[in-house]
């Protein structure tokens, strides 16, 4: 999932931008909306990338390329989440140990 912020508005960039699919989320955040990843990247001033971790170098490049040309010159905050799939990572007291 990709999240962008602009002033007081919030948009989620998702693979399948169906308001019906995200109805529960949108009910909790009335100022938010969903859109395609490319549309949301082009729209936002800053982009928060929050996806499961465990990416190889090639997968990271592919993910960056998938954001599209609208990402050029924008702030991208990488909040990639390390998960248990990631080799040798354990969570202890809020910190990740590798």
N, C-alpha and C positions, 0 to 999 in steps of 0.2 A: 504494500500500500504506500502511496506517496501522499504527502500532506504539504500543502502550501498555505502560507498566511499572507494576507494583504489587508492592511488597515485593520478593521475588526471583522473581516470576513474569512471564512475558512472553506477550502475546497479539498476534497479527497480525489486523487487521481487513481483510478482503478481500471482493471482490464475490461470489465463489463459494467459500464456506468448506467445501471438501472436504478432509478429512485425507489422502485418497489423493493428491490433486493436490499437496499440500505435504509429502508423506512425507519427501523428502530433507531439506528444511529442518527438519522436526520431529525427524528422526533426529539432526541435528547439535545441536539444542537441546532436550533431553528435558523441560525445565520449561516449554517454550513450547506454545502451542496456537493454532488459528486459529478465527475466528468472523466473523460479519457485522460490517460497520462499525458499525452502530448498537449491537449487543450489546457490542462491544469498547469503544466510546466510553463507554457507560453503566457498564461494569465498571471502567475504569482511573481512576487518580488523576491521571495526566499522559498526554498524548497527543503522540506525535511524528508529524508529518505529513511524509512523505517521498515525494513524487511528482515526475514530470518537470515542469520549469518551462515557460515560455512561455505563461503564462496572461494573458488580458486581465482588466481590472477586473471585468467581468460574470462571467467564468469563475471568478474567485477567490470572488466572492459565492456563486455556485452551489455551488462546492466546500465552502465554509464551511457553507452551509445543508444540504448532504448529510450532514453529520456527525450531524445529528439533535439533539433537545432535550437529550440526555444530556451534551452538551458544556458546557452552561451552568455557569459557576463553576469550570471545570477549567483547568489549565495546558496550553496548546497550544504545542508547540515546532515552529516551521515550518522544516523542513530541506529545503524544496523545492529540487530539483536543476536548475540551469540546464543545458540541453543545447544542442547545436549548432543545433537548430531555432530557438532564441531569436535574434532579430535582433541582429547586431553583438556577439556574445559570443564571446570566445576564451579558451581556458585556457592559462595560462602559469605554469609552476613552482608549481602548486597554487593559484594565484589566478585569479579571473575578471576579465577586462578588458572594460569596456563602452565 
